Amino acid sequence: MRNGLWVMLSIIFLLITGLIHSIGLVAGLQGQNEAENKLIEMMHSTKLDVGPLFSPSMADIFTALSSSFSWWYVFAGVLLIYLRKRMIDNATLKGVLGIYVIFFGTSAVVMFFLTFLPPIILTVLTFGFLVMAYVTVPKTN
């Protein structure tokens, strides 16, 4: 299987996006003013009653979703590395890339409307590289 530049850039940006996003999990939120500090405190102290023996705070839910995003991107990059090492046929690679384009394209749209500039840039670049990889990988070997 011949893997081009776009597949390599897709792998690199999937891993970079996942790893950079995980830095936010370690760094934590820092308020810039009193209102932001109060909001962060409320996110940590307000518990949701969502069932017996389960009352997460909004910060817990935010951390769970944020870590899932990071792992999703790292997993996708590692899977492409694995498929590349296995020398899979182009039809299978094109199928995997097509699935990635759908899922990561949806992610890019959500990021565009609901987040801030760094995740928007990284997800849109990743999506763009995946689209180019999908378009340039031939259907047959």
Buried (B, 14 or more C-beta within 10 A) or exposed (E): BEBEEBBBBBBEBBBBBBEBBBEBEEEEEEEEEEEEEEBBEEBBEEEEEEEEEEEBBBBBEBBEEBBEBBEBBBEBBBBBBEBBEEEBEBEEBBBBBEEBBEBBBEBBEEBEEEEEEEBBEBBBBBBBBBBBBBEEBEEEE
